[in-house]
Amino acid sequence: MNSRPAYGSSGQPRSQRDDLMTRGDGSLASPTNVGYDDMSHTDNRAMLQQQRDIMGEQDRVIDAIGESVVRTKEIAVAIGNEVDDQVKLIDKVGRKVDNTDGKLMKATDDIRQMKRKASNNIMLGTMCALIAILILVVFLAIFL
């Protein structure tokens, strides 16, 4: 991009506004030289009617934009309501998961305790069996 400003006929730097407001030949842009040449040949009533037509078209476009904004707002509100409903459902699921997690932890602890008790019972049973075998061996050794 050229960093030097463009200079007009007066020797002063031209601004972007000047570029927009003038035609390529440097003449001032006006309704008669920016594409509305047919307006220069019409009488005031025709120009007034043409301006009214343009304003009417602009009003229709603005109305369409307004309707679009209203529809966009309705959609945004509906999305907001859906998000609120989803948040409630997620919270409910989260509470249920927490509840289930607590139950699972308790069940895991209960299983560990039963495993310890079972291990203790097996050791106790094994000791009793070994004592009984020892008594039997001693008895057999004494009486035989």
Buried (B, 14 or more C-beta within 10 A) or exposed (E): EEEEEEEBEEEEEBEEEBEEEBEEEEEEEEEEBEEEEEEEEEEEEEBEEBEEEEEEEEEEEEEEEEEEEEEEEEEEEEEEEEEEEEEEEEEEEEEEEEEEEEEEEEEEEEEEEEEEEEEEEEEEEEEEEEEEEEEEEEEEEEEE
